[in-house]
Amino acid sequence: MCGINGRIGKNGSFDKSKIQIMNSLIEHRGPDSEGVYFEENIGYSVGMGMRRLAIIDVDGGAQPFFSDDGQIILVFNGEIYNFTELRDELVRKGIKFDTNSDTEVILRLYEDSGIKAFDRLDGMYAFSILDKKRNRVYLSRDYFGEKPLYYCVKDDSLIWSSELKSLVSQFHAKPEIDHRALELYFRLTYIPAPYTIYTGIKKLEANRTLEYNISTGDIAFCKVHQDRSLKRFGGSFSEAKRKTRELLLSSVRSRSKADVPMGAFLSGGVDSSIISLCLSEFGEKKIDTFSIGFENLKYDERSKSREIARLISSNHHEFKVTEKQLADELDAVLSTFDEPFADSSALPSYVVSSLCKGKVKVALTGDGGDEMFGGYNKYQMSRLNRLYTSYVPNSVHGLISTFSPVFLKQQKDLRGRRYKVSRAINSIDYSDEFYWKIISLGSTDSQLNQLFVNHQAKDVFSYYKTITGIDNPSSLQEMRSVDRVLSLEGDMLVKVDRTSMLASIETRAPFLNRDIWDFTSTLPEDYLIKSNRKKYLLKEAFKQDVPDQFFDASKKGFGVPIGDWLKTTLRDELVSYSCENLIKEQGIFNPAGITKIIYNHLSGYEDNTFLVWTYFCFQKWYLSVYKKN
């Protein structure tokens, strides 16, 4: 696990110190060692750097890696889980290796078969290759987008990095805000690839290789993992259960290879419990499991974590988090994203990663289980939307929408039944755009009209459609695909990568396996969601391993009562962001609209948790970037 950087441009456009500066800004991603390559070639200068967190081949995996003739140079961030099998295959072809690292496997694979060979990589990764013989630079990112990679073309240079802060350090002045990205942020609470908050800087999309022609400056893209031809699963439910266990156990086994201590995050939910159970099957020693709890018992699942920990006899570590402790970490956690990011579960994610430090270097997580096996309430809400709109006339729904806020108003950030009913009513759509509305957690059109100066309603749904390649998702498979491309890449994986890397811990997600995704994509919908039971197949496949009814408890998630904290610990800071002079100076927001939204929340008149928190996180980012001096 590492962080990578690079820059290529005309001679004299930069020097080696620029790469060293980029490296220094991502030291937390790789505290064990540093590597830098710099050369002034005929017509251009090139630099590539990396910071290393040593996990595989601790002594022999230093980077950059060079081909035997020195003409191909590679820096790599991530883990290749099938590198042993690929290495053995290449050895049988007569290819020699100097190390036991997965990084060298990528290099030798490229030498043997070119970029088409990347389709064979099972892993989480972002890497860059300079091929001086072909006069090309290649940037590549894994299928799900677990590892980040940013890039931009500036002043005849291609610049890339694992984190935005590193890339922005190459600018003489802070780049301007991209207003398309800002709109996406206030709708989604995060910014999905290919957008970033900055004009001219992009995220390389998941499952993409970027090819840069050094001679012409032309850029081209291709898929890393090609589309597979999938046949509908024709087996019984019992066969599907058996296949699910087989695939997940295999994935956990492949992701448990490391030359350093390993453990698991154990929240007490279905996904992390199953991953911990599977991990305990391998290895000769007890595994370490880690969980955190909260003062507010509505968000605390430690009792379920302990139940699984006792069942698998793990060395269990837990920590109770107070509101003050999370508030103390707030600035560090939000700043690590380098752009506005409003998933409040980033706070506990960082705390549990910090709890691991000094005990393990690698932790398995349950991330991706909901996308793989149909675990979100919004999947059921889509079914309810179809049923509701087929029986309730649009005009009647209009009346319900008008009066429901009066009856469903809540003063606290409980996210219970009233919240869910209110959200369902607000998301009802008589067109085909229901799912686009339900994923827009941050704000609605009417709220954005209040929020922004001279806001002209943009067709933000068209951005969703372009990014995902799906027009109006209606089937469970289409909704899962939207979540894989949008929220998994833009939110869930960003949260886990940045918070774990901030604590210098590597996390691995066994659910994020291409074979598991392809298998679940061939199944009948009622295998994944049956009646009101979400993740039905996954739970049935592992119910024999847990106490009776363990999987039947309602899911609490990994959230925090941020809506209440905005009224208490964070109140004064929030109020300062309603300052009229500040808002007018920014020229982005409408002072009257901001004041109304904030004070309606503070007074308890309405619960504006998502919108107010999204605005709060934006201001934290903006003032740290543009008002630092």
Order of alpha helices (4+ residues) and beta strands (2+ residues): beta-alpha-beta-beta-beta-beta-alpha-alpha-beta-beta-beta-beta-alpha-alpha-beta-beta-beta-alpha-beta-alpha-beta-alpha-beta-alpha-alpha-beta-alpha-alpha-alpha-alpha-alpha-alpha-alpha-alpha-alpha-beta-alpha-alpha-alpha-alpha-alpha-alpha-alpha-alpha
